[in-house]
Amino acid sequence: MKPRGERKVTRGEKKRDPIRKLMVLILFSSLISRHSLLVAAFRDLGWSTRAGGMGGAYAAVSDDAEGALHNPAGLARLETRELALMYAKPFAGLDLSAGTDGDTSLDMNRAAFAFPTRRLGSFGFSWANFNTRGLYEEQTRALSYARGVHDLLWPEKGPELFLGVNLKSLSHEYLLDERTRQTEGTSSASPFRAGTSETVFSVDAGLQVRPLERLTIGLAGRDMNAPDAGLAVRDPVAPEYRLGAAFQAGDAGFFEDLTPALEISYRKPRRNEADLRPLLGVESWFHFHTYALRLGGNDREATFGGSWNRDLSRFSLQLDYAFVLSSTLHDSGGTHRFTLTLRQTVPRRAPEADSPAAEVPQVWQSDNTDSAEPSRPPRRYVPGTHN
């Protein structure tokens, strides 16, 4: 029997207990400072839905606004202005009972805009946000630039070569309630004694080269200057390097622009073992580039995704979806990603009168132009269809 005047502690009050909340914060700090299944600070969490459907094998495939954070060199292959808006729900169903409001969920948001110019290359801007509501938040802002340099190095003949760079602002913040903030503010051993947030600047660089007409090789380095994002102690963001290859197999039966891709990524966090990962993916379009299907995987995930594309006069609208199922985290329903992309065609320079291209009425045509089959409708412009 309870003593007189003592009342039962409710579940909500338990969730709001500052000691429990501090323990969750310390645990979360250890997770993001190590290579973790949940999150590592400013690690690639899948900022491209298309890449997510291909198992992350995207360094050689990237050629759209969303891909700037994977390999900025891909922006040089843009043919259109693009605006992409992404939302993702990582590890759906994972129970995280913590945070300033007693409940925590994981969310990712992304906005990216990119546009090509005729002579100066391509420019882009990205904003990405990852947050565990009521507990932790990361924001990435990036200015991107990319250009093809083969016309400068070997204007007559040679492989296509594209270079790109990102200049990024990285900020992260731990969200404490008032009681926890006061408790931690008086402790000299607190990991938050120097504050709860930090902003640093980072540099990415990448290249794509096409030694053969249908083969693209991509190399990308992220956070190459290893900025120190620690609060009270040094905690540099570990650089990551990716090397990949993609082969544009073209059309085969009802498959259009079938593209398999293979990639290796390397990352060495401070005071942790090196992380070497193989990634594999494949993409194909169908029905005159109206629908797409993607499959992929790596040492920790199995993925699939798809797209629906629709022409709207001078604009096109594309909806992408990807599902990522972790092979090591069994208490979640997987990660769902959605991207809505709006494209506007950029006028191309007219070909010379004696150029073979002057005789071609459409920019995109079937690979089977010499066959006796009836001509198909012109393809919609979508990334990954450069011939």
SULWOLIN-V462237 format. One record per residue. N is the residue number from 1. PSI is psi as a letter, one per 40 degrees, with the letter a starting at -180 (* if undefined). OMEGA is omega in whole degrees, -180 to 180 (none if undefined). Layout:
BEGIN
n=N psi=PSI omega=OMEGA
n=N psi=PSI omega=OMEGA
END
This chain:
BEGIN
n=1 psi=h omega=-177
n=2 psi=i omega=174
n=3 psi=i omega=-178
n=4 psi=h omega=178
n=5 psi=e omega=179
n=6 psi=h omega=-180
n=7 psi=i omega=-180
n=8 psi=h omega=178
n=9 psi=h omega=-177
n=10 psi=i omega=180
n=11 psi=d omega=180
n=12 psi=d omega=179
n=13 psi=d omega=177
n=14 psi=d omega=-180
n=15 psi=d omega=-176
n=16 psi=e omega=179
n=17 psi=h omega=-175
n=18 psi=d omega=180
n=19 psi=d omega=178
n=20 psi=d omega=-179
n=21 psi=d omega=178
n=22 psi=d omega=178
n=23 psi=d omega=178
n=24 psi=d omega=179
n=25 psi=d omega=180
n=26 psi=d omega=177
n=27 psi=d omega=-180
n=28 psi=d omega=178
n=29 psi=d omega=180
n=30 psi=d omega=180
n=31 psi=d omega=-176
n=32 psi=e omega=177
n=33 psi=e omega=177
n=34 psi=i omega=174
n=35 psi=h omega=-169
n=36 psi=i omega=175
n=37 psi=d omega=-176
n=38 psi=d omega=-178
n=39 psi=i omega=168
n=40 psi=i omega=-170
n=41 psi=h omega=178
n=42 psi=f omega=175
n=43 psi=i omega=178
n=44 psi=h omega=-180
n=45 psi=e omega=179
n=46 psi=g omega=-177
n=47 psi=e omega=176
n=48 psi=h omega=178
n=49 psi=d omega=178
n=50 psi=d omega=178
n=51 psi=d omega=179
n=52 psi=d omega=179
n=53 psi=e omega=-179
n=54 psi=f omega=177
n=55 psi=e omega=-179
n=56 psi=e omega=180
n=57 psi=g omega=-167
n=58 psi=e omega=-176
n=59 psi=d omega=-180
n=60 psi=e omega=-177
n=61 psi=d omega=-172
n=62 psi=h omega=176
n=63 psi=f omega=-179
n=64 psi=i omega=-176
n=65 psi=d omega=-180
n=66 psi=d omega=-175
n=67 psi=e omega=-176
n=68 psi=d omega=180
n=69 psi=e omega=174
n=70 psi=d omega=177
n=71 psi=h omega=-176
n=72 psi=d omega=-180
n=73 psi=d omega=-179
n=74 psi=d omega=179
n=75 psi=d omega=-179
n=76 psi=e omega=180
n=77 psi=e omega=178
n=78 psi=h omega=174
n=79 psi=e omega=-175
n=80 psi=i omega=167
n=81 psi=h omega=-177
n=82 psi=h omega=171
n=83 psi=h omega=-177
n=84 psi=h omega=179
n=85 psi=h omega=-175
n=86 psi=i omega=169
n=87 psi=h omega=179
n=88 psi=i omega=177
n=89 psi=g omega=-178
n=90 psi=h omega=172
n=91 psi=f omega=-178
n=92 psi=h omega=179
n=93 psi=e omega=179
n=94 psi=h omega=-176
n=95 psi=h omega=176
n=96 psi=g omega=-178
n=97 psi=g omega=-180
n=98 psi=a omega=178
n=99 psi=i omega=-175
n=100 psi=d omega=179
n=101 psi=e omega=178
n=102 psi=e omega=-180
n=103 psi=h omega=-177
n=104 psi=h omega=173
n=105 psi=i omega=-179
n=106 psi=h omega=179
n=107 psi=i omega=174
n=108 psi=h omega=177
n=109 psi=i omega=-178
n=110 psi=h omega=171
n=111 psi=h omega=-179
n=112 psi=h omega=177
n=113 psi=h omega=180
n=114 psi=i omega=178
n=115 psi=h omega=177
n=116 psi=i omega=171
n=117 psi=i omega=-174
n=118 psi=d omega=-173
n=119 psi=d omega=-174
n=120 psi=e omega=-177
n=121 psi=a omega=-178
n=122 psi=i omega=-179
n=123 psi=i omega=180
n=124 psi=i omega=175
n=125 psi=h omega=-180
n=126 psi=i omega=170
n=127 psi=h omega=-179
n=128 psi=i omega=-178
n=129 psi=h omega=171
n=130 psi=h omega=-179
n=131 psi=i omega=165
n=132 psi=h omega=-168
n=133 psi=h omega=178
n=134 psi=e omega=-177
n=135 psi=d omega=-173
n=136 psi=i omega=-179
n=137 psi=i omega=173
n=138 psi=i omega=175
n=139 psi=h omega=178
n=140 psi=h omega=175
n=141 psi=h omega=-174
n=142 psi=h omega=168
n=143 psi=h omega=-174
n=144 psi=i omega=174
n=145 psi=h omega=179
n=146 psi=i omega=180
n=147 psi=i omega=170
n=148 psi=h omega=-176
n=149 psi=e omega=-180
n=150 psi=d omega=179
n=151 psi=e omega=176
n=152 psi=d omega=-176
n=153 psi=d omega=180
n=154 psi=g omega=-174
n=155 psi=d omega=-177
n=156 psi=d omega=-175
n=157 psi=i omega=180
n=158 psi=i omega=-180
n=159 psi=i omega=176
n=160 psi=h omega=-178
n=161 psi=h omega=-178
n=162 psi=h omega=178
n=163 psi=i omega=179
n=164 psi=i omega=-179
n=165 psi=i omega=172
n=166 psi=h omega=168
n=167 psi=h omega=-168
n=168 psi=i omega=168
n=169 psi=h omega=-179
n=170 psi=h omega=178
n=171 psi=i omega=175
n=172 psi=i omega=-174
n=173 psi=h omega=171
n=174 psi=h omega=-177
n=175 psi=h omega=-179
n=176 psi=i omega=172
n=177 psi=i omega=-172
n=178 psi=d omega=-178
n=179 psi=d omega=178
n=180 psi=d omega=179
n=181 psi=d omega=179
n=182 psi=d omega=179
n=183 psi=d omega=-178
n=184 psi=d omega=-179
n=185 psi=e omega=-179
n=186 psi=e omega=-178
n=187 psi=h omega=179
n=188 psi=e omega=180
n=189 psi=e omega=-177
n=190 psi=h omega=174
n=191 psi=e omega=-180
n=192 psi=e omega=-177
n=193 psi=d omega=179
n=194 psi=e omega=-180
n=195 psi=i omega=-178
n=196 psi=e omega=-178
n=197 psi=i omega=179
n=198 psi=i omega=176
n=199 psi=h omega=179
n=200 psi=i omega=-179
n=201 psi=i omega=-171
n=202 psi=i omega=-178
n=203 psi=h omega=171
n=204 psi=i omega=175
n=205 psi=i omega=180
n=206 psi=i omega=175
n=207 psi=i omega=170
n=208 psi=h omega=179
n=209 psi=i omega=180
n=210 psi=g omega=-180
n=211 psi=d omega=176
n=212 psi=i omega=-175
n=213 psi=d omega=-175
n=214 psi=e omega=-177
n=215 psi=h omega=177
n=216 psi=h omega=176
n=217 psi=h omega=-178
n=218 psi=i omega=176
n=219 psi=h omega=-177
n=220 psi=i omega=174
n=221 psi=h omega=-178
n=222 psi=i omega=-180
n=223 psi=f omega=-172
n=224 psi=d omega=178
n=225 psi=e omega=177
n=226 psi=g omega=-178
n=227 psi=i omega=-180
n=228 psi=h omega=-179
n=229 psi=e omega=-179
n=230 psi=i omega=178
n=231 psi=c omega=-179
n=232 psi=d omega=180
n=233 psi=i omega=-178
n=234 psi=h omega=-180
n=235 psi=g omega=-177
n=236 psi=i omega=174
n=237 psi=h omega=-176
n=238 psi=h omega=175
n=239 psi=i omega=176
n=240 psi=h omega=-179
n=241 psi=h omega=-178
n=242 psi=h omega=176
n=243 psi=h omega=-176
n=244 psi=i omega=177
n=245 psi=i omega=178
n=246 psi=h omega=-180
n=247 psi=h omega=178
n=248 psi=g omega=-174
n=249 psi=e omega=180
n=250 psi=a omega=-176
n=251 psi=i omega=176
n=252 psi=h omega=-176
n=253 psi=b omega=179
n=254 psi=e omega=174
n=255 psi=h omega=178
n=256 psi=h omega=-180
n=257 psi=f omega=177
n=258 psi=h omega=-174
n=259 psi=h omega=171
n=260 psi=i omega=-178
n=261 psi=i omega=179
n=262 psi=i omega=-175
n=263 psi=i omega=174
n=264 psi=h omega=177
n=265 psi=i omega=-179
n=266 psi=h omega=178
n=267 psi=h omega=-178
n=268 psi=g omega=177
n=269 psi=i omega=179
n=270 psi=h omega=179
n=271 psi=f omega=178
n=272 psi=i omega=179
n=273 psi=i omega=178
n=274 psi=i omega=-179
n=275 psi=h omega=179
n=276 psi=h omega=-172
n=277 psi=h omega=169
n=278 psi=i omega=179
n=279 psi=i omega=-176
n=280 psi=h omega=179
n=281 psi=i omega=177
n=282 psi=i omega=-180
n=283 psi=i omega=174
n=284 psi=i omega=175
n=285 psi=i omega=-177
n=286 psi=i omega=172
n=287 psi=g omega=177
n=288 psi=f omega=176
n=289 psi=f omega=173
n=290 psi=d omega=-179
n=291 psi=i omega=177
n=292 psi=i omega=176
n=293 psi=h omega=180
n=294 psi=i omega=175
n=295 psi=i omega=179
n=296 psi=a omega=178
n=297 psi=i omega=175
n=298 psi=a omega=-174
n=299 psi=e omega=-178
n=300 psi=e omega=-172
n=301 psi=i omega=167
n=302 psi=h omega=-172
n=303 psi=i omega=167
n=304 psi=i omega=-179
n=305 psi=i omega=180
n=306 psi=i omega=-179
n=307 psi=i omega=171
n=308 psi=h omega=-175
n=309 psi=h omega=-177
n=310 psi=h omega=176
n=311 psi=h omega=176
n=312 psi=g omega=-179
n=313 psi=b omega=-179
n=314 psi=e omega=180
n=315 psi=i omega=170
n=316 psi=i omega=-178
n=317 psi=h omega=-180
n=318 psi=h omega=177
n=319 psi=h omega=-180
n=320 psi=i omega=176
n=321 psi=i omega=175
n=322 psi=i omega=175
n=323 psi=h omega=-178
n=324 psi=h omega=-180
n=325 psi=h omega=-180
n=326 psi=h omega=177
n=327 psi=e omega=-177
n=328 psi=e omega=178
n=329 psi=h omega=-169
n=330 psi=e omega=-175
n=331 psi=e omega=-179
n=332 psi=i omega=179
n=333 psi=f omega=179
n=334 psi=i omega=-179
n=335 psi=h omega=180
n=336 psi=h omega=-180
n=337 psi=i omega=179
n=338 psi=h omega=175
n=339 psi=h omega=173
n=340 psi=h omega=-177
n=341 psi=h omega=176
n=342 psi=h omega=-178
n=343 psi=i omega=174
n=344 psi=h omega=-177
n=345 psi=h omega=175
n=346 psi=h omega=180
n=347 psi=h omega=179
n=348 psi=i omega=177
n=349 psi=h omega=-179
n=350 psi=h omega=178
n=351 psi=i omega=177
n=352 psi=i omega=-176
n=353 psi=d omega=-178
n=354 psi=e omega=180
n=355 psi=i omega=177
n=356 psi=d omega=-179
n=357 psi=d omega=-179
n=358 psi=d omega=-179
n=359 psi=e omega=-177
n=360 psi=h omega=-175
n=361 psi=d omega=-179
n=362 psi=i omega=178
n=363 psi=d omega=-177
n=364 psi=h omega=180
n=365 psi=i omega=177
n=366 psi=i omega=175
n=367 psi=e omega=-176
n=368 psi=f omega=-176
n=369 psi=d omega=-178
n=370 psi=e omega=-178
n=371 psi=i omega=-180
n=372 psi=e omega=-179
n=373 psi=i omega=177
n=374 psi=i omega=-179
n=375 psi=i omega=179
n=376 psi=i omega=176
n=377 psi=i omega=179
n=378 psi=i omega=-179
n=379 psi=i omega=170
n=380 psi=i omega=175
n=381 psi=h omega=173
n=382 psi=i omega=178
n=383 psi=i omega=175
n=384 psi=e omega=-178
n=385 psi=f omega=180
n=386 psi=h omega=179
n=387 psi=* omega=none
END
